[in-house]
Structure formats: structure tokens, C-alpha cells
């Protein structure tokens, strides 16, 4: 996951990737983008392997650990359809839920992914690092990345119909599917965040957790590209740098 680009590729990286602090410091509002590897077992043709699961667990642990010393920054997650807090869990079930997570993470979160137990990997893979931290009390709320669930459902129906015809998830997207997987979904996330900032003008930063192949620099009408940045420890996890536009081609 921590693949470092060859030296000549550094010259091709977008400005916001190379100099995030210099540009983002001037922004009224900022998106802190945490690129992730995540579980996509719900897609047709999806296959898992021990090596792939280890990479997902490592990615989700890094995300979870990012919140260990961070508070009061709103979190938007690709893996949440609608805004979610523990208030959505029946009150009589919350103590047992927290106890369950305390038993799985009795000493908190390890820094080294090699120290993860199988049970800890399973929780991080199936629920995501942000949900683990929500249960542990490090995050109060996880915001979804969709303003209009009905429209997004139609988008996923089209994507899933295409996947059902493919032998694996590694088949390149045709332009019309790439425009949904990338463009439509990235726009939806930015629209949700744009709406949040319009209602919370005093909030400067939000965190956006989204797949590592995505990019949010192609939509200046929704959010200025220089105000989207990736923290240093996540920069080499990002795989979207090869893309030249919202369709990913």
C-alpha cells in the first residue's frame, strides 16, 4: 500500500499533492482527504485474499490511528450511506457493543499493523477504522457522502449491472461506467461537504475518507482543488495521481 513513486513521477503530481500545506493554508474551508483501501465484497465478482485483507486492515488501522489525537473535526466517510451516530443503536445495546470492542481492542489500537490479531483485522475490514473509533468514543458522528440517496442508488444499480457481466473487478471501466464510479460519486461527496460548510461557516476543516483511486481536484465549481489535501503520512497511499479527469481516463 505504501508504494513510493519513481523519482520522475514526482514531477507529474498535482500541486496540491506536493505542496499541500502552502496552498491549503490560504483556504477558508479545507478537505483533509484520507485515501483508503476498503472492503468491497458487496460488488459482483469481488474476490478476497489473505494478502488483500491484510492491506485493507493496514489501511483501516492507519485511518483509525489518525483519530487517536484528533477531535472536533467532522468526518465524512465513503462507507456510510447516511449520517450515523451511536444514537442510531438501541440504548440497551450500546454497553454490550462497547464492551465487545473493548474486548477486541483491550490495549487500544496498535501502531504496527503486524501486531493486529485476526479479530482486530476482521473488525477493521468489515466496519472501517472510523466506525471502530466511533464505538471507542474518539469520533462522535460519521457523515455520509450523499445528499440524494435515491440518485446514488440508481448510480450503483448501473455500476453493479456492469460488474455482473465482468469476470473480475480488474477489468478497465468503459467511459460511461468510469463517469459513474469516479465523477458522479466524487461530485456527490463534494456536494454533501459543500452543503455542510454552507450550514457551518465557522468550521474550517472536514475529513473525507474515500477510496485511494479517487481524486477531488477536478471540480473547481464545487470546491477549489488547492483546498483539498492529503496528510503527509497518507500521501503515498493515494493511487489517483495517474488520472487526468473525473472519468479516470
C-alpha distance (Angstrom), angle and dihedral (degrees) to the residues before:
residue distance angle dihedral
X1 . . .
X2 3.78 . .
X3 3.78 93.9 .
X4 3.77 113.6 165.4
X5 3.80 116.9 -147.0
X6 3.77 119.6 -121.0
X7 3.83 113.2 -98.8
X8 3.80 94.9 -103.4
X9 3.80 91.1 55.5
X10 3.80 91.8 62.5
X11 3.80 88.3 75.2
X12 3.79 90.1 58.5
X13 3.77 97.7 53.0
X14 3.81 117.7 109.3
X15 3.79 115.8 -101.6
X16 3.80 93.0 -112.9
X17 3.80 89.4 58.0
X18 3.80 96.0 51.3
X19 3.81 99.6 36.7
X20 3.82 106.3 24.1
X21 3.79 98.3 148.6
X22 3.81 96.2 49.4
X23 3.80 93.7 52.8
X24 3.79 100.7 33.6
X25 3.81 93.0 51.6
X26 3.82 88.9 73.1
X27 3.82 94.7 53.1
X28 3.78 125.9 108.5
X29 3.81 89.5 -153.6
X30 3.80 127.4 20.8
X31 3.79 137.4 -167.4
X32 3.79 115.2 -146.4
X33 3.81 102.4 -154.8
X34 3.81 117.0 -154.9
X35 3.83 107.9 -168.8
X36 3.79 112.2 -146.9
X37 3.76 145.3 -172.6
X38 3.79 107.6 -137.5
X39 3.77 144.2 174.8
X40 3.81 113.5 -82.8
X41 3.79 98.9 169.7
X42 3.81 90.5 131.0
X43 3.81 91.3 71.1
X44 3.82 118.4 93.3
X45 3.80 112.4 -101.8
X46 3.79 93.8 17.6
X47 3.78 114.3 151.8
X48 3.76 130.1 -169.9
X49 3.77 133.4 -156.8
X50 3.77 134.5 -176.9
X51 3.81 91.2 -108.4
X52 3.80 92.3 49.8
X53 3.79 92.1 47.1
X54 3.80 90.2 51.2
X55 3.81 89.4 54.3
X56 3.80 91.6 49.2
X57 3.80 91.5 48.6
X58 3.82 90.4 49.0
X59 3.80 91.1 50.7
X60 3.80 93.5 47.8
X61 3.80 91.8 46.8
X62 3.80 89.7 54.3
X63 3.80 89.7 51.3
X64 3.80 91.8 47.4
X65 3.80 91.9 49.3
X66 3.81 90.6 50.8
X67 3.81 87.2 69.6
X68 3.80 95.9 49.7
X69 3.80 92.1 90.9
X70 3.80 100.0 21.2
X71 3.78 128.4 86.8
X72 3.81 141.6 167.1
X73 3.80 95.1 28.1
X74 3.83 112.1 123.5
X75 3.80 113.2 -118.7
X76 3.81 123.8 -143.7
X77 3.79 116.1 -170.5
X78 3.79 133.4 -166.7
X79 3.80 88.9 -147.0
X80 3.81 95.1 61.4
X81 3.80 119.3 78.3
X82 3.80 94.8 -169.6
X83 3.78 134.5 15.8
X84 3.80 109.5 -74.9
X85 3.79 136.7 -163.7
X86 3.77 132.6 159.9
X87 3.79 86.4 -98.3
X88 3.80 85.2 81.2
X89 3.82 89.1 64.5
X90 3.83 116.8 81.3
X91 3.81 107.3 -99.3
X92 3.79 93.7 -125.2
X93 3.83 90.2 56.3
X94 3.81 97.9 50.4
X95 3.85 96.5 79.7
X96 3.80 92.2 52.3
X97 3.81 91.0 45.1
X98 3.80 92.1 53.0
X99 3.80 91.1 44.1
X100 3.79 89.7 52.0
X101 3.81 92.2 52.9
X102 3.81 91.2 44.6
X103 3.79 88.7 55.1
X104 3.79 91.4 50.7
X105 3.81 93.2 45.0
X106 3.84 101.1 30.8
X107 3.81 93.0 156.7
X108 3.77 96.6 35.4
X109 3.79 123.3 -110.7
X110 3.80 119.5 -26.4
X111 3.78 118.4 -129.2
X112 3.80 92.6 -143.9
X113 3.83 114.3 65.7
X114 3.81 88.8 -150.6
X115 3.80 87.6 68.8
X116 3.80 92.8 60.5
X117 3.79 116.6 116.3
X118 3.80 120.8 -137.3
X119 3.81 90.2 -105.8
X120 3.81 91.5 51.7
X121 3.81 91.2 48.8
X122 3.78 90.2 51.0
X123 3.80 92.7 52.5
X124 3.80 93.2 47.5
X125 3.81 93.1 46.3
X126 3.79 97.1 45.1
X127 3.80 99.5 38.0
X128 3.81 107.0 22.0
X129 3.77 130.9 -122.1
X130 3.79 93.7 -87.2
X131 3.82 93.3 56.0
X132 3.80 90.8 48.8
X133 3.80 88.0 54.6
X134 3.79 92.0 45.1
X135 3.80 90.1 58.2
X136 3.81 90.6 44.1
X137 3.81 90.1 53.7
X138 3.81 98.6 -112.5
X139 3.82 92.5 113.0
X140 3.80 124.5 40.2
X141 3.79 99.7 -166.6
X142 3.79 139.7 10.8
X143 3.80 114.1 -150.8
X144 3.78 120.4 -147.9
X145 3.79 119.5 -126.9
X146 3.81 98.6 -131.4
X147 3.81 128.5 83.2
X148 3.80 94.0 -175.9
X149 3.85 112.6 39.3
X150 3.82 92.1 -178.0
X151 3.81 93.7 58.4
X152 3.81 91.4 44.7
X153 3.81 90.8 51.1
X154 3.81 89.3 57.0
X155 3.80 90.6 49.2
X156 3.80 91.9 52.7
X157 3.79 91.5 46.5
X158 3.80 89.3 58.9
X159 3.82 92.3 45.3
X160 3.81 92.7 48.5
X161 3.81 92.8 48.0
X162 3.80 88.7 55.7
X163 3.82 92.8 46.6
X164 3.80 90.3 52.7
X165 3.80 89.2 64.5
X166 3.81 95.2 50.6
X167 3.82 128.7 88.0
X168 3.83 93.1 -138.1
X169 3.79 144.0 -5.5
X170 3.82 90.3 -101.5
X171 3.81 95.3 75.5
X172 3.83 110.0 114.1
X173 3.79 115.4 -108.3
X174 3.79 118.3 -110.5
X175 3.83 111.5 -127.7
X176 3.81 95.1 -98.7
X177 3.82 92.2 53.4
X178 3.80 94.1 41.1
X179 3.78 88.3 54.6
X180 3.81 88.6 58.3
X181 3.82 99.2 39.8
X182 3.80 91.8 47.6
X183 3.78 115.5 13.1
X184 3.79 102.0 36.5
X185 3.79 95.4 42.7
X186 3.81 95.2 43.4
X187 3.79 90.4 50.1
X188 3.79 89.9 49.6
X189 3.80 91.1 54.2
X190 3.80 92.6 48.6
X191 3.80 91.9 47.4
X192 3.80 90.2 53.6
X193 3.80 91.6 48.8
X194 3.80 91.5 44.3
X195 3.80 88.7 54.3
X196 3.80 90.8 49.3
X197 3.81 92.8 52.3
X198 3.81 91.7 47.8
X199 3.80 88.6 57.0
X200 3.82 95.5 39.7
X201 3.79 104.3 40.0
X202 3.80 93.3 164.7
X203 3.80 92.7 59.8
X204 3.79 110.8 94.0
X205 3.81 104.0 -178.1
X206 3.77 138.5 38.7
X207 3.79 129.1 178.0
X208 3.80 119.0 -129.3
X209 3.81 118.2 -163.6
X210 3.80 109.6 -163.7
X211 3.79 140.9 146.5
X212 3.79 117.0 -65.8
X213 3.81 93.3 -122.0
X214 3.79 92.5 60.9
X215 3.77 129.4 93.5
X216 3.80 132.2 -166.3
X217 3.80 101.8 -165.5
X218 3.82 98.7 92.5
X219 3.79 98.6 74.6
X220 3.82 110.1 70.7
X221 3.81 90.3 157.2
X222 3.82 88.1 63.6
X223 3.80 102.8 32.2
X224 3.82 132.9 -6.5
X225 3.80 111.1 -105.4
X226 3.81 93.1 -136.8
X227 3.81 88.6 61.4
X228 3.81 94.0 59.4
X229 3.78 111.8 81.1
X230 3.78 141.2 165.4
X231 3.83 119.9 -135.6
X232 3.78 113.3 -114.0
X233 3.80 95.1 -109.8
X234 3.83 90.8 56.1
X235 3.80 100.0 42.7
X236 3.79 97.7 96.6
X237 3.80 91.1 47.3
X238 3.80 90.0 66.1
X239 3.81 113.6 99.7
X240 3.79 99.7 175.3
X241 3.79 95.5 89.0
X242 3.83 92.4 96.9
X243 3.80 91.7 63.5
X244 3.78 121.0 99.4
X245 3.81 99.0 -169.1
X246 3.77 146.5 3.3
X247 3.81 93.4 -77.9
X248 3.79 90.6 58.9
X249 3.80 98.3 -121.7
